[in-house]
Amino acid sequence: MAAAGVSLFPGTSSPLFRREPPSSVGKLKSCRIPSMAPRFATSVDRVPATAISAEKESPAAEVKQEKGSGAVEKEKRWEEEKEEKQRRSGWKDYLEQSKELIEPDGGPPRWFSPLECGSRLDNSPLLLFLPGIDGVGLGLILHHQKLGRIFDIWCLHIPVADRTPFIDLLKIVERTVRSENQRSPNRPIYLVGESLGGCLALAVAARNPDIDLVLILANPATSFSRSQLQLLTPLLEALPGPLPRGLPIILSLTAGDPLRMVLDNVVKGLPLQNTARELMEDFTTFSSSLPVLADILPKETLLWKLKMLKSASAYAHSRLYAIKAQTLILCSGNDQLLPNQQEGERLLQLLPKCELRKFDGRGHFLLLEGSIDLVTIIKSTSYYRRGKYHDYASDFILPTPDEAKKVIESYSLINVVTSPVMFSTLEDGTIVKGLAGIPSEGPVLFVGYHMLLGLELVPLVTRIYMERNILVRGMAHPMMFMRRKNGKLPDISSYDTFRLMGAVPVAATNLFKLFSSKSHVLLYPGGMREALHRKGEEYKLFWPEQSEFVRMAARFGAKIVPFAAVGEDDLGQVVIDYDDLVKIPYFRSEIESLTKESMQLRTDTGGEVANQQVYMPGILPKVPGRFYYYFGKPFETEGRKQELRDREKSQELYLQVKSEVERCIAYLKEKRESDPYRSIVSRLLYQATHGSASEVPTFEI
């Protein structure tokens, strides 16, 4: 199929759109026009894969030519921070840019690619955006720049006057999907659909089960038959003459009150036309500040789209059984148009590879809300991949400064309550306060003690990130990445922030990949057995008898940093443990069920560490004390690859690391006794007199 990079509307002379002669297909570039965005490359059939090529004109690209890699990374992070600060209201941006896109041109539905998107990662997957009932195609306008770094983005535009039936729209998308899959069979294709677009994405997936598709659906309209929107069709048909404001009706209905008034009046027997006139006055007042909305959905178009929505919902609903694609459902908690919370739960059960994320307090137009970041959601759910499967090393994208800041702020309470103090060891063996002794260059393996419930994890990772700008990739239990749909384990959405910050399922292959990428890795050999220990087992290590990580570390010359974390006994005391619970038949059955549901690790290992039952101990809270961390001197494995292949030698080093962790624990337990600010009361008094931002002292080293 021939593609032409031209203005979206042949008759327009607006500088917002890029005009290129046919000979320049595949060489479209973004025009650097101040205060004018977005820019588009368009095609009736498809957009050239190289339509987004702003790298050469970006400040980061100029720095790349003149400075080293460190400066490039610094510039990139600066741009990311700037973008986050400049995020405006999605509706404002949407309305401003829609003015150019809704001018009639008589053309059919077509794809456009925003040229404002930055340079992409190598082998970035294709993302096709399928719009909702408006059809403009700008529903991702808040996310273009961030999405453009990791995806090749095409957006479907359906002109206002277009009357293409749903089946023909489906064929347009399907033809593009099949064509691009043929060109790049090993690259997944993402279908991001909102409302009507969600039905379209599901229909395409049902008809193409053998193509690698990833569906991201924001409030999909598959529940149309159970929604209040059905009542709009008879209401609009009863209105005489043209409708001056179309979309504001839908916007007003998000509050629910206008539709309830319609229903009440119908029950009272009042004529539908009279009710419509009363509503019209309210809608006209509401929409007076948004004149462009009337042009997006005039009465005839709105009626057509509502009827299409009904047929699209029925079509997709009847074919859900055929869908095999990986699917992520995003549901708003305050959607007054569609019952999306219930629909999301239903789709979760019906679709085999489906995850659900709920956003309480959000409205129907989820992707236009400034607080919603689609890229963050995709990263947090581990839905970004450039091959057949998600690779936790090569597909991982570092959190932006804004993402990291939000994660840290979300856990600020535990940092305030525990007021963590950290110590590290320099190369000459000197113990210093702070993290100066932690190696800057990877690969590095942090090996330590897992506190009760893993309470030490958040302060550990966040402090290293804030002070040393090092992201520690934690090796985590697989239950944080997958669970049964009807299981009793916590929903994996509660672990989204951990995945965003780099957590990976514990596995030898993942450790290999992280060492290959010179990462800083966090490993707890004691695993769940330490994190769910029993009464009187505080600070006791439950490590496997045989070494597990030494030879892998030696293969890559990784530094092994033993560390200790002390303070769990200053927060609470275990009063009911596994030994108590298994004596009660009900709890014994629950523990067996949870343990069976959880993926079993170290099934070929004996001893305590192999017996990792899943349960929740009973904990009696205490007046909060303080957390203490101590990083010992790193063990070097560089140049010892051949030596540590010997099992006896590797076992010897393994026991040395374990002994060092135990020594660090003993050191902290002894030294904390002399900390005058161990209690939260004394720390609060100190900050009250020295300022809330002041650093609270601790014991002398």
Phi, psi and omega in degrees: 000135180280141178238144180231128177272101185222178172295147180301321179245114185304332185271354185272150177245017182296137177287358179287342185242142185273126175257130177221140176291157181307329183293345183260017179303135180086002181232023182293141179228156180284134175279128178276085181247115184303139175061018179232107178206152004273169172248149187229146165248137187226162178201141177294321183266303179202164179260139176303142182298339182262018184297330180262110182213061183267001187301317185293339183257003182271152178302323181297323181292323178294320178296323181301326181282338188251336188235177180281179183295328179297320179292323178298314181296320179296317179296320180297315180294326177296318179295322179296318178296320180297319179298318181296321180291333184268005180296123180250183177300130179299322181294322181296312178297317181302313183291320181297316184277339180291337182304321181283332187274345185259005176293132183294137177224357178076005183275166179276177173301143182206164178269146168224153181237118181295120181283354178287346179294142183281185180293142187265163170292157178299139177058036179296140178288159178277136176240120177255120179265126181249113189287169176277208187294338180290324177077357185296316181099009181254021182295343179257018189302327178289342189248001187305311187293315180290319177296324183295343178281337186235356179226157167264106192261128169235137180242137180274128177247126177248109182305153184303316184273000183288141180235037177292124180296163182302317182299321179288325174298319178301318181292325178298310180294317181298319179297320178293316180299314181293320180296314182289328176293324178292323180289321182225078185294339181265004182253126178292155176244125180266132173246109178257113183234138175244136177054249178302320179298332176294320176296320180297317179296317179297320180295318178297317180295322180294324182276348182227062185293343183268357178265138182286098181245147171238119182259130172237110190244119178261112180048059182298145188271027179292348179262019184305322183295344179247017185253167177285344182298336181301329183286347180291326184299306177296330179295314180292322179293335179279342181285128177282143175072183182288159178258114184291336181224110184270297185297327178305333175302311181296318180297318181295327181292345179296338176278341176087332187297314182302318182291323177297325177296321177300311183296319179298317181291325177295318178298325180284352178088012179285147180300140181297326180295321179296318178297320180297321180295319179296318178295324184299323180296317179294319182293322180295319178297316181297322188267002184299331180272357182231064186297333183293337181295327179295331180279335179289316182227077171294171187305311183298318180292318180298317177299316179298316182292324178294320177293321176296320180300320178296313180290323180295318180297316180296319181296310182294319182298322183285351184239014180299330182298336185269357186276126178245354187292148172295129189226138175237119180260127176249118186240134177274143180274346182237037179276109181271356181269319184228143178282069192284331178297313179292321181293322178298316178297322180293314179296325179301322180281329186276326184268132188291327183241065189236141172234152183233135173232130182253144181233092183295141177081359180266152181268188185296322185270068190300316187285353177260005178271127187300336182277354181264127179241106185295322180297317178299320179296315180297318180291319183293330181267004182058039180263359179269125176209152179246003177226197183294326181232155177288127178256116186290350177259298186286334180268355181287136179242125182305142176295142176288162177306322180292319178297314180297321180298317180294322178296314181297318179295326181293339178249023184295331183298315182293327177291324179290316184293319185267344178041061188299141176242134184235141178230149178220171185241125178285172182299330180274005178094357180288132177272129181231152174283134183107191188244024182296335183277355180283130180300137181280322184263137177270176004281144179227139177240113174273125182234125184202195183268135180265111179295169175305125180063013180067033185295337183281348192295310185297308177302324181297306184291317183292322181292319178297322179293316184289319186273325186244358182056039179244126177266118180270123180269107183278135173275113190243162179294142181302340179296344176280354186238343179204150177202161175288145183297324181254022182280176182257352178292158178302145178299138184291348177298335179291348180253012183303319182294328178293319179292322177300324182270012168105008179296145180226152177297138181291121181192148181299322180295321180290322176297320177301314182293321180291319175296323179298326180269011176060042181274164169265119189243141179248125182226135175246101180300331180284341175051219184294332181298323177284318184292335178242049184285174187253178182302134178079006182253017178302133175066022174261129181277136175240073182264152175301152180292325180259146182296146182239331190243349188295309184293326176293319178296319181293327180300328181251004181067032182285145173277132178259118183251106175285145179212160179234150174227126184232141176142353180299324181286352174267355178253324182194168180231132178288121179246339176227118183239190183302317182298328178284318186290324183291348178280346180257120186307317182298311182291325177299318178295319179295318179297317179298321180293314180295318181295320179293323179291325180285142177295129182276135178247155177054044180294340180262013182250143178263180177085186183301320187294339180278346184255076187256079178290147181260119179200170177244114180289156174274125187238131176265115183294153176237169170298121190303134173263225187223151176262140179232137179233141180220118178261119181284181180290133182297146172266124181276135174242357180299129179082004182247018184302310182292318182299317185276002170291335177291127185299321180294318179294316180294324178293323178297315179294321179302314180291329176294318178296316179298318179297323179292322176298316179296322178296318179297321177298313181299321180299313182292321181296324179285313186290329183294340179297336181261010179277113181290348183244032180292326180276146179295332180296313180294326179291320179294322178295320179298314181290332177293329181266336183249358181106141185295336181271358183287148179277128182281129180294174178215199182289160176281139180285000000 
